[in-house]
Amino acid sequence: MSIPQAKQMRRAYGFDEVAIVPGDATINPAMTEVSFRIGQLEFELPIMAAAMDAVVDPKFAARFSKMGGLAVLNLEGVQTRYDNPDDVLEEIAAAASAEATTLLQKAYATPIKEELIGQRIQEIKAAGGVCAVSATPANTKKFAPLAREAGTDVFVVQSTVTSARHISYSEKGLVLSELVKNIAPTPVIVGNTVSFGGCKELMETGIAAVQVGVGPGSACTSREVLGIGVPQVTATMDCAAARDQYYRESGRYVPIVTDGGIRTGGDLCKAFAAGADAVMLGSVLAACEEAPGRGHHWGMATPNTDLPRGVRVSVGADTTLSHVLFGPTSRTDGTENLIGALRTAMGMCGARTIRDFQQAEMVVAPSIKTEGKQIQRAQS
């Protein structure tokens, strides 16, 4: 009897299943270099703030920029639907859990006011910030020229999954290579993807960076609703391989940004060791006093009227942006002083730069968070 050919699967790994191996040589953490480049723009920190309404508003974007990172404003959120979005944000934060999604759907049903796109960008620029804005592929051809005219520094095209080859009903959909040309020299970032082939094809369109991650965010339920996603360590490694292959073929280095699933300094460090050039944070930053979510966080697909793929989660507002990024901290759970954690891990691996840190050895380690931790687990 012949054996039928079965679909083959490979093992994929998330942050809790792997560990970084210390290097044979070490370096003083103060000597490490953690800067990040997108096109001609250089940032002191390799951290982006997610384009979610609970994380980024114009004030937060400017503040985050002055601290060295890059925050992305959602052009399809409450900031461009309402002249005074704070009223809506207050209402969302005050809603009971059972009513939150319905309220979000109602709030996001209000049409986008195109005049607010330029206004919000100018607010960020007037406050001295580097400005990045985000739109879904469906609205990019309409919004990108408006954003460029208003002076945005970076344009992000973002959806749950964005590919270089998209089949749609429109006669001519979004062609990324044309977008890159039309809004040059403004760099274009595209996301999200998780595969070697998808990532490399995106890079070949001329974009400036790729966002990696489908469904790992704390407020995202795409994996539950659609069953789609790849754990972040494997996704990052596959996309890093695509970046390196594309660099060998073209001589052009396109950074990848691990987006979602990062809760602690340990997760952040593993993302870089897996190959990330930068990370994008959501819920970690939503918990800051400066964030507009008032202690809550929700995903971009939560308000979808037909198939919500997110939920409003409570993250509290018990820290500050400065403490999260730089400390000092008395917390022992890794949720503050993320840059300190990154520099320390790099030092332990003898990595002077992020590119060096990407070469650190990693091991599959299912017991990494439980080995010898019985007392902690019992008392937590």
C-alpha positions as CSV (number, residue, x, y, z in Angstrom):
1,M,0.0,0.0,0.0
2,S,1.4,3.4,-1.0
3,I,1.8,6.1,1.6
4,P,0.1,9.3,0.7
5,Q,2.2,12.4,0.5
6,A,1.4,14.6,3.5
7,K,1.9,18.3,3.9
8,Q,5.2,18.9,5.8
9,M,5.5,21.3,8.7
10,R,8.6,22.8,10.3
11,R,9.0,23.9,14.0
12,A,8.6,27.6,14.6
13,Y,9.7,29.4,17.8
14,G,8.5,32.3,19.8
15,F,10.4,34.4,22.4
16,D,9.7,32.1,25.4
17,E,11.2,29.1,23.6
18,V,14.7,30.4,22.9
19,A,17.7,31.9,24.6
20,I,20.7,33.9,23.6
21,V,24.1,32.3,24.2
22,P,26.7,34.6,25.9
23,G,29.8,35.4,23.8
24,D,33.3,34.1,24.4
25,A,34.3,37.8,24.8
26,T,32.4,40.6,26.6
27,I,32.3,44.4,26.2
28,N,31.4,47.3,28.4
29,P,27.7,48.0,27.8
30,A,28.5,51.7,27.7
31,M,30.6,51.1,24.5
32,T,27.7,49.6,22.5
33,E,26.1,51.4,19.6
34,V,22.3,51.0,19.2
35,S,21.4,53.5,16.5
36,F,19.0,52.7,13.6
37,R,18.8,54.0,10.0
38,I,15.8,54.3,7.7
39,G,17.0,55.7,4.3
40,Q,18.9,58.9,5.1
41,L,17.4,59.2,8.6
42,E,19.3,58.0,11.7
43,F,17.7,57.4,15.1
44,E,19.5,57.1,18.4
45,L,17.2,54.2,19.4
46,P,16.2,51.1,17.4
47,I,12.6,51.4,18.6
48,M,9.4,52.4,16.8
49,A,6.1,53.2,18.5
50,A,3.2,51.3,17.0
51,A,0.7,53.1,14.8
52,M,-2.2,52.5,17.2
53,D,-4.4,55.2,18.7
54,A,-3.8,54.1,22.2
55,V,0.0,54.5,21.7
56,V,0.6,57.5,19.5
57,D,-0.9,60.9,19.2
58,P,0.9,64.1,18.0
59,K,2.2,64.9,21.5
60,F,3.5,61.4,22.1
61,A,5.1,61.3,18.7
62,A,7.0,64.5,19.3
63,R,8.1,63.4,22.8
64,F,9.2,59.9,21.6
65,S,11.2,61.5,18.7
66,K,13.1,63.8,21.0
67,M,14.1,60.7,23.1
68,G,15.6,59.1,20.0
69,G,12.9,56.8,18.6
70,L,10.3,57.0,15.8
71,A,6.6,57.0,16.6
72,V,4.1,56.2,13.8
73,L,0.7,58.0,13.7
74,N,-2.3,56.1,12.4
75,L,-3.9,58.2,9.6
76,E,-7.0,56.1,9.8
77,G,-7.6,56.4,13.5
78,V,-9.4,58.9,15.8
79,Q,-6.7,61.6,15.2
80,T,-7.9,62.1,11.7
81,R,-11.6,61.4,12.3
82,Y,-12.3,64.0,15.0
83,D,-11.3,67.6,15.6
84,N,-11.0,66.7,19.3
85,P,-10.1,63.1,19.6
86,D,-9.5,63.3,23.3
87,D,-13.2,63.2,24.0
88,V,-13.5,59.9,22.0
89,L,-10.4,58.4,23.7
90,E,-11.9,59.2,27.1
91,E,-15.2,57.5,26.1
92,I,-13.3,54.4,24.9
93,A,-11.3,54.2,28.1
94,A,-14.4,54.5,30.3
95,A,-16.4,51.8,28.4
96,A,-17.2,48.5,30.1
97,S,-15.2,45.5,28.6
98,A,-18.4,44.0,27.1
99,E,-19.2,47.2,25.3
100,A,-15.7,48.2,24.2
101,T,-15.6,46.6,20.7
102,T,-19.1,47.9,19.8
103,L,-18.1,51.4,20.9
104,L,-14.8,51.2,18.9
105,Q,-16.7,50.2,15.8
106,K,-19.0,53.1,16.2
107,A,-16.2,55.6,16.8
108,Y,-14.2,54.4,13.8
109,A,-17.3,54.6,11.5
110,T,-17.0,58.4,11.5
111,P,-15.4,59.4,8.1
112,I,-11.8,60.5,7.9
113,K,-11.3,64.2,7.5
114,E,-8.5,64.6,4.9
115,E,-7.7,68.1,6.2
116,L,-6.8,66.6,9.6
117,I,-4.0,64.5,8.0
118,G,-1.9,67.6,7.2
119,Q,-2.9,69.2,10.5
120,R,-1.7,66.3,12.6
121,I,1.6,66.0,10.7
122,Q,2.2,69.7,11.2
123,E,1.5,69.4,14.9
124,I,4.3,66.8,15.2
125,K,6.7,68.8,13.1
126,A,5.9,72.1,15.0
127,A,6.7,70.3,18.2
128,G,10.2,69.4,16.9
129,G,9.5,65.7,16.1
130,V,10.4,63.5,13.2
131,C,7.1,62.5,11.7
132,A,6.0,59.0,10.5
133,V,2.5,58.2,9.5
134,S,0.7,55.0,8.6
135,A,-2.1,54.0,6.2
136,T,-3.6,50.7,5.0
137,P,-2.9,49.7,1.3
138,A,-6.5,50.6,0.4
139,N,-6.0,54.3,1.4
140,T,-2.3,54.7,0.6
141,K,-2.7,56.2,-3.0
142,K,-5.0,58.8,-1.6
143,F,-3.2,59.6,1.7
144,A,0.5,59.4,0.7
145,P,0.5,62.5,-1.5
146,L,-1.3,64.5,1.3
147,A,1.2,63.3,3.9
148,R,4.2,64.1,1.7
149,E,2.8,67.6,1.0
150,A,2.3,68.2,4.7
151,G,5.9,67.3,5.4
152,T,5.9,63.7,6.8
153,D,9.4,62.3,7.1
154,V,8.4,58.6,6.8
155,F,5.4,56.9,5.2
156,V,4.3,53.4,6.4
157,V,2.0,51.1,4.5
158,Q,0.6,48.6,7.0
159,S,-2.0,45.9,7.2
160,T,-2.2,42.5,8.8
161,V,-0.4,41.0,5.8
162,T,0.9,43.1,3.0
163,S,2.5,41.6,-0.1
164,A,4.2,42.9,-3.2
165,R,1.7,40.9,-5.3
166,H,-1.9,41.6,-4.4
167,I,-4.8,40.6,-6.6
168,S,-7.9,42.8,-6.2
169,Y,-11.0,44.0,-8.0
170,S,-9.5,47.4,-8.8
171,E,-8.1,47.9,-12.3
172,K,-4.8,49.0,-10.9
173,G,-4.1,48.4,-7.2
174,L,-1.3,49.8,-5.1
175,V,2.1,49.3,-6.9
176,L,4.8,49.8,-4.2
177,S,7.5,50.6,-6.7
178,E,5.4,53.4,-8.1
179,L,4.6,54.7,-4.6
180,V,8.3,54.8,-3.7
181,K,9.1,56.8,-6.8
182,N,6.1,59.1,-6.4
183,I,6.8,60.3,-2.9
184,A,10.6,60.2,-3.0
185,P,12.7,61.1,-1.2
186,T,10.3,60.2,1.7
187,P,11.2,56.6,2.8
188,V,8.5,54.0,2.6
189,I,8.2,51.2,5.2
190,V,5.9,48.3,4.4
191,G,4.4,45.6,6.7
192,N,3.5,43.2,7.8
193,T,5.1,39.9,6.6
194,V,6.7,36.8,8.1
195,S,8.2,34.8,5.2
196,F,11.5,34.8,3.4
197,G,9.8,35.1,-0.1
198,G,7.3,37.7,0.9
199,C,9.9,39.8,2.6
200,K,12.4,39.7,-0.2
201,E,9.8,40.6,-2.8
202,L,8.8,43.6,-0.8
203,M,12.5,44.7,-0.6
204,E,12.8,44.4,-4.4
205,T,10.1,47.1,-4.8
206,G,12.6,49.7,-3.5
207,I,11.1,50.3,0.0
208,A,13.2,51.4,2.9
209,A,12.3,48.9,5.6
210,V,10.0,45.9,6.3
211,Q,7.8,45.3,9.4
212,V,7.8,41.6,10.6
213,G,5.0,40.0,12.5
214,V,1.5,38.7,12.0
215,G,-0.7,38.4,15.1
216,P,1.7,38.5,18.1
217,G,0.4,41.8,19.6
218,S,-1.3,41.7,23.0
219,A,-4.4,43.4,21.6
220,C,-4.5,41.4,18.3
221,T,-6.7,38.3,17.8
222,S,-5.8,37.6,14.2
223,R,-4.3,34.2,15.2
224,E,-7.5,33.2,17.0
225,V,-9.9,34.5,14.3
226,L,-7.9,33.6,11.2
227,G,-5.4,31.0,12.4
228,I,-2.6,32.9,10.6
229,G,0.8,33.8,12.0
230,V,4.3,32.7,12.6
231,P,6.0,33.0,16.1
232,Q,8.2,36.0,16.1
233,V,11.7,34.5,16.5
234,T,11.2,32.3,13.5
235,A,9.5,35.1,11.5
236,T,12.4,37.4,12.3
237,M,15.1,34.9,11.3
238,D,13.4,34.1,8.0
239,C,13.0,37.8,7.1
240,A,16.6,38.5,8.2
241,A,17.7,35.8,5.8
242,A,15.7,37.5,3.1
243,R,17.3,40.9,4.0
244,D,20.8,39.4,3.8
245,Q,20.2,37.6,0.6
246,Y,18.8,40.7,-1.0
247,Y,21.8,42.7,0.2
248,R,24.2,40.1,-1.4
249,E,22.3,40.4,-4.7
250,S,21.7,44.2,-4.8
251,G,24.2,45.8,-2.4
252,R,21.3,47.6,-0.7
253,Y,20.6,47.0,3.0
254,V,16.9,47.1,3.9
255,P,16.4,46.9,7.7
256,I,13.7,44.7,9.2
257,V,11.5,45.8,12.2
258,T,10.2,43.1,14.5
259,D,6.6,44.3,15.2
260,G,4.6,42.8,18.1
261,G,4.8,40.3,20.9
262,I,7.6,42.1,22.8
263,R,6.7,42.4,26.5
264,T,10.1,42.7,28.2
265,G,13.7,43.5,27.7
266,G,14.4,39.8,27.3
267,D,12.0,39.6,24.3
268,L,13.5,42.7,22.8
269,C,17.0,41.4,23.0
270,K,16.0,38.1,21.5
271,A,14.4,39.9,18.6
272,F,17.7,41.6,17.8
273,A,19.7,38.4,18.2
274,A,17.3,36.7,15.8
275,G,18.1,39.4,13.2
276,A,16.0,42.5,13.8
277,D,17.4,45.9,13.0
278,A,14.7,47.6,15.1
279,V,11.6,46.7,17.0
280,M,8.1,48.2,17.1
281,L,6.4,48.4,20.5
282,G,2.7,48.7,21.3
283,S,1.3,47.6,24.7
284,V,4.6,48.4,26.5
285,L,4.3,52.0,25.5
286,A,0.6,52.1,25.9
287,A,1.2,51.6,29.6
288,C,3.1,54.9,29.8
289,E,1.4,58.0,31.4
290,E,2.1,60.0,28.2
291,A,0.3,57.5,26.0
292,P,-3.2,58.6,24.8
293,G,-4.9,55.3,25.6
294,R,-5.4,56.1,29.3
295,G,-4.3,52.7,30.4
296,H,-5.9,50.8,27.6
297,H,-4.7,49.4,24.3
298,W,-6.5,48.1,21.2
299,G,-5.4,46.8,17.8
300,M,-5.9,48.4,14.4
301,A,-8.3,45.7,13.3
302,T,-10.4,45.8,16.5
303,P,-13.0,48.3,15.1
304,N,-13.5,46.3,11.9
305,T,-17.2,46.3,11.3
306,D,-17.4,42.9,9.6
307,L,-14.6,40.8,11.3
308,P,-13.0,42.3,14.4
309,R,-9.5,40.9,14.9
310,G,-8.5,42.6,18.1
311,V,-9.7,43.5,21.6
312,R,-9.3,46.4,24.0
313,V,-7.0,45.3,26.8
314,S,-6.1,47.0,30.0
315,V,-2.4,47.7,30.4
316,G,-2.6,50.3,33.2
317,A,-0.7,53.6,33.1
318,D,1.8,53.1,35.9
319,T,5.1,54.1,34.3
320,T,6.6,56.8,32.2
321,L,8.2,56.8,28.8
322,S,11.6,57.7,30.2
323,H,11.5,54.9,32.7
324,V,10.4,52.3,30.1
325,L,13.3,53.3,27.7
326,F,16.1,54.3,30.1
327,G,15.2,53.6,33.7
328,P,16.2,53.8,36.4
329,T,13.8,51.1,37.7
330,S,13.2,49.0,40.7
331,R,11.1,46.5,38.7
332,T,12.5,43.1,38.3
333,D,10.3,41.8,35.5
334,G,12.1,43.5,32.5
335,T,9.3,46.0,31.6
336,E,11.4,49.1,32.2
337,N,14.9,50.3,31.0
338,L,14.7,48.4,27.8
339,I,17.7,50.2,26.3
340,G,19.7,49.3,29.4
341,A,18.7,45.7,28.9
342,L,19.7,45.8,25.2
343,R,23.1,47.3,26.0
344,T,23.8,44.8,28.8
345,A,22.9,41.8,26.6
346,M,25.0,43.1,23.8
347,G,27.9,43.5,26.2
348,M,27.5,39.9,27.4
349,C,27.7,38.8,23.8
350,G,30.7,41.0,23.0
351,A,28.6,42.8,20.4
352,R,29.5,46.4,19.8
353,T,26.7,47.1,17.3
354,I,23.3,45.7,16.5
355,R,24.8,44.1,13.4
356,D,27.2,42.3,15.6
357,F,24.5,41.3,18.0
358,Q,22.6,39.7,15.1
359,Q,25.4,37.1,14.9
360,A,24.9,36.0,18.5
361,E,24.3,32.2,18.9
362,M,20.8,31.3,19.9
363,V,19.5,27.9,21.3
364,V,16.1,26.3,21.6
365,A,15.4,26.5,25.3
366,P,11.9,25.5,26.4
367,S,13.0,25.6,30.0
368,I,14.7,29.0,29.9
369,K,12.0,30.7,31.9
370,T,11.3,27.8,34.4
371,E,14.6,26.2,35.1
372,G,15.4,26.8,38.8
373,K,12.5,29.3,39.2
374,Q,10.2,27.2,41.4
375,I,10.2,29.6,44.2
376,Q,9.4,32.6,41.9
377,R,6.6,30.7,40.3
378,A,5.1,29.6,43.6
379,Q,5.2,33.1,45.0
380,S,4.0,35.0,41.9
